[in-house]
C-alpha cells in the first residue's frame, strides 16, 4: 500500500484539493440559500433575468 501511495501522491493531493473546493462551494451555496439570498441570479440586476420570479421572495 505504501508504494502505491508514494507513486500516486500528486494525484491524491490534487483530488483532495478539488474535493475541498467543491465542498466549500456547496457549503457557501447552502448558507446563501438559508439566508434567503439568490444562488441562481448573481448578476445583481434581476430586472431582465428570466429567473427573477423564482429566485427572490415576493
N, C-alpha and C positions, 0 to 999 in steps of 0.2 A: 504494500500500500504506500509506503513512504517513497519509493522510487517513482510511482505514478504521480504522486502529489508534486514532487520536485520537478518532474518533466512537464507538468501542466500548471505550474504556479501562475504564469501570466494569464492564462485563460480563467483560472479560478478568481484571480484578483479583479479582472475585468467584469466577470459575471457578478461578483459581489458588489462592485461599484454600480453597475446597471440596476441591480435589484434594489439597492439603496435609493437611487434616483427615482425609480418608478414608484417605490413606496412613499417617498417624500411628496411626489406629485399627487398621488392618490389621497394621502392624509390632508394635503393642502386643499384639494377639491372638496373633501368631506367637511372640513372646517368652514370653508366658504359657504357650502350648502346649508350647514346648520345655522350660520349667521344670517341667512336669507339673502346672501349676495349671489349674483349671477355666476354660474360656472360656464354656461354656453356663450353668452354675449359678453365679450370682454373689451369691446372697442370703445365703450363709454358713450356712444351715441346710438341709442336704440330706436330713434325715430324712423330710420329706414331699414331696420333689421327685420327679417322675416320671422324671427323667433321672439319678437318683443312682447307678444301677448302671453307667452308661456314662461318666460324667464323672470318676470317680476310679478310680485303680488299686486293685485288690483286694489 
